[in-house]
């Protein structure tokens, strides 16, 4: 695991992959991370984007095309029905087999929803913030 807030992500990935780069990135903020993504991705690697902090993003064309980067945009709500059904079946099997691990950083009562929002917005936690409803 690399803490992007306190570590040099490019150097850490370079060391972990012996300079080969990663095969795929599932990107939560394309506008903030596009340059890092291109730096750590292996040639012909993939970036699957499902979030961005900006509606429009300038793409560094030259580095991306020289590396042969594939960029895909994904939103779960647009899945075709058969793809969605297959995903539900596969995920259900993993859940039933206790094979999925969630990194829960903190659990808070619903009354502290504003605090939970602040924690996420300010990047105070690494992992999920779970609100408990009594």
FIKOLZA-1660 file (N, C-alpha, C; in steps of 0.1 Angstrom, whole numbers, plus 5000, padded with zeros to 4 digits):
% residues 134
   i   px   py   pz ch aa at
   1 5008 4988 5000  A  X  N
   1 5000 5000 5000  A  X CA
   1 5009 5012 5000  A  X  C
   2 5005 5022 4992  A  X  N
   2 5012 5035 4992  A  X CA
   2 5003 5046 4997  A  X  C
   3 5008 5054 5006  A  X  N
   3 5001 5066 5011  A  X CA
   3 5004 5077 5002  A  X  C
   4 4995 5081 4993  A  X  N
   4 4998 5091 4984  A  X CA
   4 4999 5105 4990  A  X  C
   5 4995 5106 5003  A  X  N
   5 4997 5119 5009  A  X CA
   5 5010 5122 5015  A  X  C
   6 5017 5111 5018  A  X  N
   6 5030 5112 5025  A  X CA
   6 5042 5106 5018  A  X  C
   7 5039 5098 5007  A  X  N
   7 5049 5091 5000  A  X CA
   7 5050 5096 4985  A  X  C
   8 5061 5094 4979  A  X  N
   8 5063 5097 4964  A  X CA
   8 5057 5085 4957  A  X  C
   9 5045 5086 4952  A  X  N
   9 5038 5075 4945  A  X CA
   9 5046 5069 4934  A  X  C
  10 5051 5078 4925  A  X  N
  10 5058 5074 4913  A  X CA
  10 5070 5065 4917  A  X  C
  11 5078 5070 4927  A  X  N
  11 5090 5063 4932  A  X CA
  11 5086 5049 4938  A  X  C
  12 5075 5049 4946  A  X  N
  12 5071 5037 4953  A  X CA
  12 5066 5027 4943  A  X  C
  13 5059 5031 4933  A  X  N
  13 5054 5021 4923  A  X CA
  13 5065 5016 4914  A  X  C
  14 5074 5025 4911  A  X  N
  14 5086 5022 4903  A  X CA
  14 5094 5011 4910  A  X  C
  15 5096 5013 4923  A  X  N
  15 5103 5003 4931  A  X CA
  15 5096 4990 4932  A  X  C
  16 5083 4990 4935  A  X  N
  16 5074 4978 4936  A  X CA
  16 5073 4970 4924  A  X  C
  17 5074 4977 4912  A  X  N
  17 5072 4970 4899  A  X CA
  17 5086 4968 4892  A  X  C
  18 5097 4971 4899  A  X  N
  18 5110 4970 4892  A  X CA
  18 5110 4978 4879  A  X  C
  19 5104 4990 4880  A  X  N
  19 5104 4999 4868  A  X CA
  19 5094 4995 4857  A  X  C
  20 5086 4984 4859  A  X  N
  20 5077 4980 4848  A  X CA
  20 5064 4987 4848  A  X  C
  21 5060 4993 4859  A  X  N
  21 5047 5000 4859  A  X CA
  21 5035 4991 4862  A  X  C
  22 5024 4996 4865  A  X  N
  22 5012 4989 4868  A  X CA
  22 5004 4986 4855  A  X  C
  23 4996 4975 4856  A  X  N
  23 4988 4971 4844  A  X CA
  23 4976 4980 4843  A  X  C
  24 4969 4983 4854  A  X  N
  24 4956 4989 4854  A  X CA
  24 4955 4998 4866  A  X  C
  25 4948 5009 4864  A  X  N
  25 4945 5018 4875  A  X CA
  25 4930 5020 4875  A  X  C
  26 4923 5019 4886  A  X  N
  26 4909 5022 4888  A  X CA
  26 4909 5036 4894  A  X  C
  27 4906 5046 4887  A  X  N
  27 4908 5060 4890  A  X CA
  27 4896 5067 4896  A  X  C
  28 4897 5072 4908  A  X  N
  28 4886 5079 4915  A  X CA
  28 4887 5094 4913  A  X  C
  29 4898 5100 4909  A  X  N
  29 4899 5114 4906  A  X CA
  29 4909 5117 4895  A  X  C
  30 4904 5115 4883  A  X  N
  30 4912 5116 4871  A  X CA
  30 4919 5130 4869  A  X  C
  31 4911 5140 4872  A  X  N
  31 4917 5154 4871  A  X CA
  31 4929 5156 4880  A  X  C
  32 4928 5150 4892  A  X  N
  32 4939 5152 4901  A  X CA
  32 4951 5143 4899  A  X  C
  33 4948 5131 4893  A  X  N
  33 4959 5121 4892  A  X CA
  33 4964 5117 4878  A  X  C
  34 4959 5124 4868  A  X  N
  34 4962 5119 4854  A  X CA
  34 4977 5119 4852  A  X  C
  35 4985 5129 4857  A  X  N
  35 4999 5129 4855  A  X CA
  35 5006 5117 4862  A  X  C
  36 5002 5115 4874  A  X  N
  36 5007 5103 4882  A  X CA
  36 5003 5090 4875  A  X  C
  37 4991 5089 4871  A  X  N
  37 4986 5077 4864  A  X CA
  37 4995 5074 4852  A  X  C
  38 4998 5084 4844  A  X  N
  38 5006 5082 4832  A  X CA
  38 5020 5078 4835  A  X  C
  39 5025 5083 4847  A  X  N
  39 5039 5080 4851  A  X CA
  39 5041 5066 4856  A  X  C
  40 5030 5061 4862  A  X  N
  40 5032 5048 4869  A  X CA
  40 5026 5036 4860  A  X  C
  41 5019 5039 4850  A  X  N
  41 5013 5029 4841  A  X CA
  41 5023 5023 4832  A  X  C
  42 5023 5010 4830  A  X  N
  42 5031 5003 4821  A  X CA
  42 5027 5006 4806  A  X  C
  43 5036 5004 4796  A  X  N
  43 5031 5006 4783  A  X CA
  43 5019 4997 4779  A  X  C
  44 5010 5003 4773  A  X  N
  44 4997 4997 4769  A  X CA
  44 4988 4993 4781  A  X  C
  45 4991 5000 4792  A  X  N
  45 4982 4997 4804  A  X CA
  45 4969 5005 4803  A  X  C
  46 4961 5003 4813  A  X  N
  46 4947 5008 4813  A  X CA
  46 4944 5017 4825  A  X  C
  47 4937 5028 4822  A  X  N
  47 4931 5036 4833  A  X CA
  47 4916 5035 4832  A  X  C
  48 4910 5030 4842  A  X  N
  48 4895 5029 4842  A  X CA
  48 4890 5040 4851  A  X  C
  49 4884 5050 4846  A  X  N
  49 4880 5062 4853  A  X CA
  49 4865 5061 4857  A  X  C
  50 4863 5063 4870  A  X  N
  50 4849 5064 4874  A  X CA
  50 4846 5076 4883  A  X  C
  51 4856 5085 4883  A  X  N
  51 4854 5098 4891  A  X CA
  51 4864 5108 4887  A  X  C
  52 4860 5121 4889  A  X  N
  52 4869 5132 4886  A  X CA
  52 4865 5144 4894  A  X  C
  53 4874 5152 4899  A  X  N
  53 4871 5164 4906  A  X CA
  53 4868 5176 4896  A  X  C
  54 4869 5173 4883  A  X  N
  54 4866 5184 4873  A  X CA
  54 4858 5178 4862  A  X  C
  55 4849 5186 4857  A  X  N
  55 4840 5181 4846  A  X CA
  55 4848 5179 4833  A  X  C
  56 4858 5187 4831  A  X  N
  56 4866 5187 4819  A  X CA
  56 4881 5186 4823  A  X  C
  57 4888 5177 4815  A  X  N
  57 4902 5174 4819  A  X CA
  57 4911 5175 4807  A  X  C
  58 4921 5183 4807  A  X  N
  58 4931 5183 4796  A  X CA
  58 4940 5170 4798  A  X  C
  59 4940 5162 4787  A  X  N
  59 4948 5150 4787  A  X CA
  59 4962 5152 4781  A  X  C
  60 4972 5149 4788  A  X  N
  60 4986 5150 4783  A  X CA
  60 4987 5140 4771  A  X  C
  61 4984 5145 4759  A  X  N
  61 4983 5136 4748  A  X CA
  61 4996 5129 4744  A  X  C
  62 5007 5136 4743  A  X  N
  62 5019 5130 4739  A  X CA
  62 5024 5119 4748  A  X  C
  63 5025 5121 4761  A  X  N
  63 5029 5110 4770  A  X CA
  63 5019 5098 4769  A  X  C
  64 5006 5101 4768  A  X  N
  64 4996 5090 4767  A  X CA
  64 4997 5082 4754  A  X  C
  65 4999 5088 4743  A  X  N
  65 5000 5081 4730  A  X CA
  65 5013 5074 4729  A  X  C
  66 5024 5080 4734  A  X  N
  66 5037 5073 4733  A  X CA
  66 5037 5060 4741  A  X  C
  67 5029 5060 4752  A  X  N
  67 5028 5048 4760  A  X CA
  67 5017 5038 4756  A  X  C
  68 5009 5042 4746  A  X  N
  68 4998 5034 4742  A  X CA
  68 4987 5032 4752  A  X  C
  69 4985 5042 4761  A  X  N
  69 4976 5041 4772  A  X CA
  69 4961 5039 4767  A  X  C
  70 4954 5030 4773  A  X  N
  70 4940 5029 4771  A  X CA
  70 4932 5035 4782  A  X  C
  71 4923 5044 4779  A  X  N
  71 4915 5051 4790  A  X CA
  71 4901 5047 4787  A  X  C
  72 4894 5042 4798  A  X  N
  72 4880 5038 4797  A  X CA
  72 4873 5046 4808  A  X  C
  73 4861 5050 4805  A  X  N
  73 4852 5057 4814  A  X CA
  73 4841 5047 4818  A  X  C
  74 4838 5047 4831  A  X  N
  74 4829 5037 4837  A  X CA
  74 4820 5043 4847  A  X  C
  75 4807 5040 4845  A  X  N
  75 4798 5043 4856  A  X CA
  75 4788 5032 4857  A  X  C
  76 4787 5027 4869  A  X  N
  76 4779 5015 4872  A  X CA
  76 4765 5016 4867  A  X  C
  77 4759 5028 4867  A  X  N
  77 4745 5029 4863  A  X CA
  77 4743 5027 4848  A  X  C
  78 4753 5027 4840  A  X  N
  78 4752 5025 4826  A  X CA
  78 4755 5011 4821  A  X  C
  79 4757 5002 4831  A  X  N
  79 4760 4988 4827  A  X CA
  79 4748 4982 4819  A  X  C
  80 4752 4974 4809  A  X  N
  80 4741 4967 4803  A  X CA
  80 4735 4957 4812  A  X  C
  81 4722 4954 4811  A  X  N
  81 4716 4945 4821  A  X CA
  81 4723 4932 4823  A  X  C
  82 4727 4925 4813  A  X  N
  82 4734 4912 4814  A  X CA
  82 4748 4914 4821  A  X  C
  83 4754 4925 4819  A  X  N
  83 4767 4927 4826  A  X CA
  83 4765 4930 4841  A  X  C
  84 4755 4938 4843  A  X  N
  84 4751 4941 4857  A  X CA
  84 4747 4928 4865  A  X  C
  85 4739 4919 4859  A  X  N
  85 4735 4907 4865  A  X CA
  85 4747 4898 4868  A  X  C
  86 4756 4897 4858  A  X  N
  86 4768 4889 4860  A  X CA
  86 4776 4894 4872  A  X  C
  87 4778 4907 4873  A  X  N
  87 4785 4913 4883  A  X CA
  87 4779 4911 4897  A  X  C
  88 4765 4912 4897  A  X  N
  88 4758 4909 4910  A  X CA
  88 4760 4894 4914  A  X  C
  89 4760 4885 4905  A  X  N
  89 4762 4871 4908  A  X CA
  89 4776 4869 4913  A  X  C
  90 4786 4874 4906  A  X  N
  90 4800 4873 4910  A  X CA
  90 4803 4879 4924  A  X  C
  91 4798 4891 4926  A  X  N
  91 4800 4898 4939  A  X CA
  91 4793 4891 4950  A  X  C
  92 4781 4886 4947  A  X  N
  92 4773 4878 4958  A  X CA
  92 4781 4866 4962  A  X  C
  93 4787 4859 4953  A  X  N
  93 4795 4847 4956  A  X CA
  93 4807 4851 4965  A  X  C
  94 4814 4862 4962  A  X  N
  94 4825 4867 4970  A  X CA
  94 4820 4871 4984  A  X  C
  95 4809 4877 4985  A  X  N
  95 4804 4881 4998  A  X CA
  95 4800 4869 5006  A  X  C
  96 4793 4860 5000  A  X  N
  96 4789 4848 5007  A  X CA
  96 4801 4840 5012  A  X  C
  97 4812 4840 5004  A  X  N
  97 4824 4833 5008  A  X CA
  97 4833 4841 5017  A  X  C
  98 4829 4852 5021  A  X  N
  98 4837 4861 5030  A  X CA
  98 4850 4864 5024  A  X  C
  99 4850 4866 5011  A  X  N
  99 4863 4869 5003  A  X CA
  99 4865 4883 5000  A  X  C
 100 4857 4892 5004  A  X  N
 100 4859 4906 5002  A  X CA
 100 4862 4913 5016  A  X  C
 101 4872 4921 5015  A  X  N
 101 4877 4928 5027  A  X CA
 101 4875 4943 5025  A  X  C
 102 4868 4949 5034  A  X  N
 102 4866 4964 5034  A  X CA
 102 4875 4971 5044  A  X  C
 103 4881 4981 5040  A  X  N
 103 4890 4989 5049  A  X CA
 103 4881 5000 5055  A  X  C
 104 4876 4996 5067  A  X  N
 104 4867 5006 5074  A  X CA
 104 4876 5014 5083  A  X  C
 105 4877 5027 5081  A  X  N
 105 4886 5035 5089  A  X CA
 105 4879 5040 5102  A  X  C
 106 4866 5042 5101  A  X  N
 106 4859 5047 5113  A  X CA
 106 4844 5045 5111  A  X  C
 107 4838 5042 5122  A  X  N
 107 4823 5040 5123  A  X CA
 107 4818 5051 5132  A  X  C
 108 4808 5058 5127  A  X  N
 108 4802 5069 5134  A  X CA
 108 4786 5068 5134  A  X  C
 109 4780 5073 5145  A  X  N
 109 4765 5073 5145  A  X CA
 109 4760 5083 5134  A  X  C
 110 4748 5080 5129  A  X  N
 110 4742 5089 5119  A  X CA
 110 4742 5104 5124  A  X  C
 111 4741 5106 5136  A  X  N
 111 4741 5120 5141  A  X CA
 111 4753 5127 5138  A  X  C
 112 4764 5120 5135  A  X  N
 112 4777 5127 5132  A  X CA
 112 4780 5127 5117  A  X  C
 113 4770 5127 5109  A  X  N
 113 4771 5127 5095  A  X CA
 113 4780 5139 5090  A  X  C
 114 4778 5150 5096  A  X  N
 114 4787 5162 5092  A  X CA
 114 4801 5159 5094  A  X  C
 115 4804 5153 5106  A  X  N
 115 4818 5150 5109  A  X CA
 115 4824 5140 5099  A  X  C
 116 4816 5130 5096  A  X  N
 116 4820 5120 5086  A  X CA
 116 4823 5126 5072  A  X  C
 117 4814 5135 5068  A  X  N
 117 4816 5142 5055  A  X CA
 117 4829 5150 5056  A  X  C
 118 4832 5157 5067  A  X  N
 118 4844 5165 5068  A  X CA
 118 4857 5155 5067  A  X  C
 119 4856 5144 5074  A  X  N
 119 4867 5135 5074  A  X CA
 119 4871 5130 5060  A  X  C
 120 4860 5127 5052  A  X  N
 120 4863 5123 5038  A  X CA
 120 4868 5134 5030  A  X  C
 121 4861 5145 5031  A  X  N
 121 4864 5157 5022  A  X CA
 121 4878 5162 5025  A  X  C
 122 4882 5162 5037  A  X  N
 122 4896 5167 5041  A  X CA
 122 4906 5156 5040  A  X  C
 123 4903 5144 5036  A  X  N
 123 4913 5133 5035  A  X CA
 123 4919 5129 5049  A  X  C
 124 4911 5130 5059  A  X  N
 124 4916 5127 5073  A  X CA
 124 4917 5112 5075  A  X  C
 125 4911 5103 5067  A  X  N
 125 4911 5089 5069  A  X CA
 125 4915 5082 5056  A  X  C
 126 4921 5070 5058  A  X  N
 126 4923 5061 5047  A  X CA
 126 4914 5049 5048  A  X  C
 127 4904 5048 5040  A  X  N
 127 4894 5038 5041  A  X CA
 127 4880 5043 5041  A  X  C
 128 4871 5035 5044  A  X  N
 128 4857 5039 5044  A  X CA
 128 4853 5045 5057  A  X  C
 129 4844 5055 5056  A  X  N
 129 4837 5060 5068  A  X CA
 129 4823 5055 5068  A  X  C
 130 4819 5047 5078  A  X  N
 130 4807 5041 5078  A  X CA
 130 4798 5048 5088  A  X  C
 131 4786 5051 5084  A  X  N
 131 4776 5056 5093  A  X CA
 131 4767 5045 5098  A  X  C
 132 4765 5045 5111  A  X  N
 132 4756 5034 5117  A  X CA
 132 4742 5040 5120  A  X  C
 133 4732 5033 5115  A  X  N
 133 4718 5037 5117  A  X CA
 133 4713 5027 5128  A  X  C
 134 4708 5033 5139  A  X  N
 134 4702 5025 5149  A  X CA
 134 4688 5021 5146  A  X  C
% end
